[in-house]
Amino acid sequence: MLIVVMLFATQPLMSYADTGDDSTKTAANNTLTMDAQIVTRGEIRKGGLPENDFDEDLAAFFMERTRLSLTYSRPYLDVKIAPQHSGVWGQSGKGSLNLYETWFQLKARNGLFTRIGRQQLSYDNERIIGPDDWAMAASSHDVLKAGYEGHGHKAHGIFAFNQNAENTNGGTYYKNGAQPYKTMGILWYHYDVPKTDLGFSIIFMNIGMQGDLSEENINKNEYQQFLGGYVLYTPAQWLIEGSYYRQFGNNEGGIPIRSWMASGKVEYTPIQKLKLTAGYDYMSGDEYYYVREKDQAGLIRHSKIKGFSTIYGSHHQFYGAMDFFYISTYRDGFTPGLQNIYFGATTSPIKKLHINTSYHYYATTTKLKKWEKTLGHALEVTAAYQFMPDASISAGYSFMKGSDTMEALKCSSEDKRLQWAWITVAVSPRIFKTKW
């Protein structure tokens, strides 16, 4: 099937090569570019950890990412190789070195294409699947992607099959590999409505997870599905977006999943240097969520999972900059869901400087016995300045005042006052670009 897809996608290229056209011998149709990216971020954190033997709940560190991208292009063919190193200053083992991207893409005149290899996946506003670029390691996927783009239509099909090693025997068991899933299939369609500022997308995902090591499940896969849509409308000074997704199937342990989420956001730009934003996110939660006392033990069982998982999205740009939700999990792996009401403003007092302030109100979606739904309030301030065309500096500060419910859910007396500050310097020069 793979060979058929490749032949189909590259058929116009083969026809072009067979015409005997000698134009490629004289025109500069080959392009080679090399880009570098170095990102250094320092962070100070206070609060948010369970009680321990340390007197001071404080952490400070520097992280860095270095990425070198080499891209070659000619008519109907693109190739990219991007090694990456990421780690913490002074880290034992010297951090992580890997190939972040390595793929080739075959293109056709009629808009068809096939891209094979390790690559970023970014769809819509990246809530469900995206590179999560805030994380220094970021994320990429080993996939076959084929599709069509043209005349306002975009249709992509993606397939992945992961394995730990070149198994000559022993089946296809996959666990603790580079990717959290064993198989993944995605169908995505986007349409920009002609002569309007309206676009919408539909996405379907089927994710296969390896069963556990028990005798009855060792060769069994469990599948979960996502189905939903995204709408973006940008008339004049407005930006309006909304999304709705449902999650179903089974988790790795075979427990049925029945969850959903919805979100909406509005942006208004009354003048060039001011943008106002407001939005609401709703993530379904597990029913009959039990809040343990701090030293209480025991096993909690659910017949269905109703807590929505944000799966492989770029989490940092949603639900608050402190990443306290859907990055840091609750005990037992279940969730009471989340409501996130937020509003803020972005100003540009001088050229190339942007300052954003925002407020978040957090609450559970599941009704909790003996506890209120309110989780807390957060204030955030960020600033970014582009001091060179390929260099920028940004900084931020976040403060969260958690409620008694937050303290009980996280089993920590530190969760009532959380503080986090960071500063980032990013340099992304183009080293060279040549054509021949």
Buried (B, 14 or more C-beta within 10 A) or exposed (E): EEEEBBEEBBBBBEEBEEEEEEEEEEEEEBBBBBBBBBBBBBBBBBBBBEEEEEEEBEEEEBBBBBBBBBBBBBBBBBBBBBBBBBBEEEBEEEBEEEEBBBBBBBBBEEBBBBBBBBBBBBBBBBBBBBBBBBBBBBBBBBBBBBBBBEEEEBBBBBBBBBEEEEEEEEEBBBEEBEBEBBBBBBBBBBBBEEEEBBBBBBBEBBBBBBBBEEEEBEEEBBBBBBBBBBBBBBEEEEBBBBBBBBBBBBBBEEEBBBBBBBBBBBBBBEEEEEBEBBBBBBBBBBBEBBBBEEEEEEEEEBEEBBBBBBBBBBBBBBBBBBBBBBEEEBBBEBBBBBBBBBBBEBBBEEEEEBBBBBEBBBBBBBEBEEBEBBBBBBBBBBBBBBEEEEBBBBBBBBBBEBBBBBBBBBBBEBBBEBBBBBBBBBBBBEEEEEEE
